[in-house]
């Protein structure tokens, strides 16, 4: 397993009222993925329209696949980074 950071950026033109409709569904899915050990902490940078998601996965493809299970991922462009260690 490797550690990844997925930076999720809301796509231009995203209607945030649509996003808000899935907040409760999103929270439930996050808890499910965290309980399964597939997702770690999530950090929001609301003014910049970004979500930072920490994950442990076999590879970058698996990390991205886990994030794509989240309802809000429909509105995100994703960047996946392998983390090499903690400072």
HUDAFEN-V232992 format. One line per field, one symbol per residue. phi: phi as a letter, one per 40 degrees, with the letter a starting at -180 (. if undefined). psi: psi as a letter, one per 40 degrees, with the letter a starting at -180 (. if undefined). burial: 1 if it has 24 or more other C-alpha atoms within 12 Angstrom, else 0. A space follows every 10 residues. Layout:
BEGIN
phi=???
psi=???
burial=???
END
This chain:
BEGIN
phi=.bcbbbcbbc cdgccccccc cbdcccdccc ccccccgcab cbbbbddcgb bbbcabacac cccccccccc dcccbbcbbb bccbibc
psi=iihihhhhhh ihehhddddd dedddddddd dddddeeeib ihhhgddefi hhhhihidid dddddddeeh deedeihihh hhheih.
burial=0011111111 0000000000 0000000011 0010000111 0100000001 1111111001 0011011101 0110110111 1100000
END
